[in-house]
Amino acid sequence: MLGYVHLTAGRPVLERRAAAGMTYWALEGDLDGGLFPGRRLRRWIGRLERCGVSHAALPPGREGDFAPLRPVLPDGLRLALLPQLLDALAPAGDTALLLADCADSRALLAAQVLARRFRRLRLETGAGQEALERQLLRQLGLTTGGGPAAVTVTFGPPPREGLPLYLTPDCALRQEVRYAWPDPSQAPPPEGLLSLLHRACRLPEICVKSVETLDIGP
């Protein structure tokens, strides 16, 4: 069972909800107040566990406070929406740079998206990069290389060139992405809920409105 935690003012409320055919438990309210805030937080975590919640979308930067619940992070959602994120950034140039610690399946997916959108693609993907380059050449006829990058997509290493696009576990702290439903009359969906829907393979059609890089240091 999945959960969604949203910190707001007011007394905490835990209720079962449904979205796009997915059932989940939502916990909203002030979990840090009271005379013993740590005790209050642990009590509500226990209630989520008793409801069968093992994974949850948690407040960015607070994931460790909710152990043993395992966080559902937005990096997977953002990778799935990479074409729309690139549209929102609108980098001016024909070269992209992909950074990763290893050339895993996620790096391959990002590389395929970038290879279809940019004339040139530079890779710095650590172990497995040569195999990734051969696969891109075989599948897309792409020879990697190029000049200065207009955009850098990173799974970990800090970006140094062009516009940054973070697909790191802490991407929600580094960049704010705003979403919208195709029907503009509907309220914008929170990224945490979208991350749950993506994990449950229930993600409906969604629009990326904007991407804003936040200044949090290295």
Residue pairs with C-beta under 8 A, 6 or more apart in sequence:
1 23
1 24
1 25
1 51
1 52
1 53
1 54
2 22
2 24
2 25
2 53
2 55
2 56
2 57
2 72
2 196
2 199
2 200
3 24
3 25
3 26
3 27
3 48
3 51
3 53
3 55
3 56
3 57
3 69
4 17
4 24
4 25
4 26
4 27
4 56
4 57
4 192
4 193
4 196
5 26
5 27
5 28
5 31
5 48
5 56
5 57
5 58
5 59
5 66
5 192
6 26
6 27
6 28
6 59
6 190
6 192
7 28
7 29
7 30
7 31
7 32
7 59
7 62
8 28
8 29
8 30
9 29
9 30
10 29
10 30
11 29
11 30
12 27
12 28
12 29
12 30
12 31
12 40
12 44
13 27
13 28
13 29
14 25
14 26
14 27
14 44
14 47
14 48
14 51
15 25
15 26
16 23
16 24
16 25
16 26
16 51
17 23
17 24
17 25
17 26
18 24
19 193
19 196
19 197
19 202
20 197
20 202
20 203
20 204
21 202
22 196
22 197
22 200
22 202
24 196
25 48
25 51
25 52
25 53
27 44
27 47
27 48
31 37
31 40
31 41
31 44
32 40
32 41
33 40
34 40
41 65
41 66
45 66
45 69
48 56
48 69
49 68
49 69
53 69
54 69
54 70
55 69
55 70
55 71
55 72
55 199
56 66
56 69
56 70
56 71
56 72
57 71
57 72
57 191
57 192
57 193
57 195
57 196
58 66
58 69
58 71
58 72
58 192
60 170
60 172
60 173
61 170
61 173
63 71
63 73
72 192
72 195
72 196
72 199
73 169
73 171
73 172
73 195
74 171
74 172
74 177
74 191
74 192
74 194
74 195
75 167
75 168
75 169
75 171
76 195
76 198
76 199
77 191
77 194
77 195
77 198
77 203
78 85
78 166
78 167
78 171
78 177
79 106
79 109
79 110
79 167
80 198
80 203
81 206
81 208
82 109
82 110
82 113
82 153
82 165
82 167
83 113
83 117
84 207
84 208
85 165
85 177
85 208
85 211
86 113
86 117
86 151
86 165
87 208
88 177
88 208
88 209
88 210
88 211
89 151
89 163
89 165
89 211
91 150
91 151
91 162
91 163
92 150
93 118
93 148
93 149
93 150
93 151
93 162
94 118
94 119
94 120
94 146
94 150
95 118
95 119
95 120
95 121
95 122
95 146
95 147
95 148
95 149
95 150
96 114
96 117
96 118
96 120
96 121
96 122
96 149
96 150
96 151
96 152
96 153
96 162
97 121
97 122
97 123
97 124
97 149
97 151
97 152
97 153
97 159
97 161
97 162
98 107
98 110
98 111
98 114
98 121
98 122
98 123
98 124
98 125
98 152
98 153
98 154
99 124
99 125
99 152
99 153
99 154
99 155
99 156
99 157
99 159
100 106
100 107
100 110
100 124
100 125
100 126
100 154
100 155
100 156
100 157
101 125
101 126
101 127
101 155
101 156
101 157
102 125
102 126
102 127
102 128
103 123
103 125
103 126
103 127
103 128
103 129
103 131
103 132
104 128
106 155
106 167
107 125
107 128
107 132
107 155
108 132
108 135
110 153
110 155
110 167
111 121
111 123
111 125
111 132
111 136
112 136
112 139
112 140
114 121
114 153
115 121
115 136
115 140
115 142
116 140
118 150
119 146
120 144
120 145
120 146
120 147
121 136
121 142
121 144
121 145
121 146
122 144
122 145
122 146
122 149
123 129
123 132
123 133
123 144
124 157
125 132
133 144
136 142
136 144
137 143
148 161
148 162
149 161
149 162
150 162
150 163
151 162
151 163
151 164
151 165
152 159
152 160
152 161
152 162
152 163
152 164
152 165
153 165
153 167
154 164
154 165
154 166
154 167
154 168
155 167
155 168
156 168
158 218
159 165
159 166
164 174
164 175
164 213
165 175
165 211
166 174
166 175
168 174
172 191
173 214
173 216
174 213
174 214
174 216
175 211
175 212
175 213
175 214
176 210
176 211
176 212
176 214
177 191
177 208
177 210
177 211
177 212
178 188
178 208
178 209
178 210
178 212
179 188
179 189
179 191
179 194
179 206
179 207
179 208
179 209
180 188
180 206
180 207
180 209
181 188
181 189
181 204
181 205
181 206
181 207
182 205
182 206
182 207
188 209
189 206
194 203
194 206
197 203
197 204
